Amino acid sequence: MEPTAGPGQLLAISDLHISYPENRALVERLHPTGDEDWLIVAGDIAETVEDIRWTLATLAARFRKVLWAPGNHDLWTHPKDPVQLRGVARYEHLVQVCRELGVLTPEDPYPVWRGPGGPVAVAPLFLGYDYTFLPAGCATKAEGLAYAESTGIVCNDEYLLHPDPYPSREAWCRDRVARTEERLAALPADLPTVLANHYPLDRHPTEVLWHPEFAMWCGTRLTADWHRRFRVATMVYGHLHIPRTTWHDGVRFTEVSVGYPREWRKRSRTPGTARRILPMEEVEAGDRGTAPGVGRGRGGTP
């Protein structure tokens, strides 16, 4: 990453998946470019609270400010995790862990980046998904899930991500969207934003998935106009394991995931390198045309 003049850089990374020793080693090597750098961590650190705490503590000790948005793996109630909290209780427990470490969460006031490219409000979000990114020809969630089952592409969220006390994951998502929308609408009308969510705000990044049915677990149509409504300078996301930059309605969408070792070993980019969000970096050669993501099947989905 090229150093730039000025006080710091706003950086972002996601899908660290540190249960893999190779990925844990990447976190151990991840450092800021200077004393004023901020780091957005856009979800999927790990499946256990202990691993999430270690990662955020490690990064918070190095970066001026760390902001966390939860991913689906972070919210799983995994059998190997001694912390067996479910749904909202697990999320609130992770928010408390972050506060103990000085890490900002979707529940905290949005900080304003005043370094190069600022001022910009930086908002880590927790929105979820509501099964509205349906496969072609499917009109309902039930039809979409049946089709996904027939192809063998079923996200492990169906077994490990519990919405308690909400009746469904989509109900939880819709409540999160409504609450977040109200907060974003209250920001000053002349203040640009960087919105960081585990899932993209718009469906277009999922169009390159090898298995398009997986898009059901990748966001909601309720946020499809947020990049225009909320003056977004960059929409930061992860989850797809397809690190690249696209432009939609003139707005930059940047996927910042590391992914699994089997994925990042195939890429030319140095693994475990955070993406520069501000000041805006030049799109690297080939970045817009990154090949579609790896195949995803039962037991191996993000």
Buried (B, 14 or more C-beta within 10 A) or exposed (E): EEEBEBEBBBBBBBBBBBBBEBBBBBBEEBEBBBEBBBBBBBBBBBBBBEBBBBBBBBBBEEBBBBBBBBBBBBBBBBEEBEBEBBBBBBBEBBBEBBEEBEBBBBBBEBBBBEBBBBEBBBBBBBBBBBBBBBBEEBEEBEEBBEBBEEBEBBBBBBEBBBBEEBEEBBBBBBBBBEBBBEEBEEBEEEBBBBBBBBBBBBBBBBEBBEBBBBBBBBBBEBBBEBBEEBBBBBBBBBBBBBBBBBEBEEBBBBBBBBBBBEBBEEEEBEBBBBBBBBBBBEBEEEBEEBEEBBEBEBEEBB
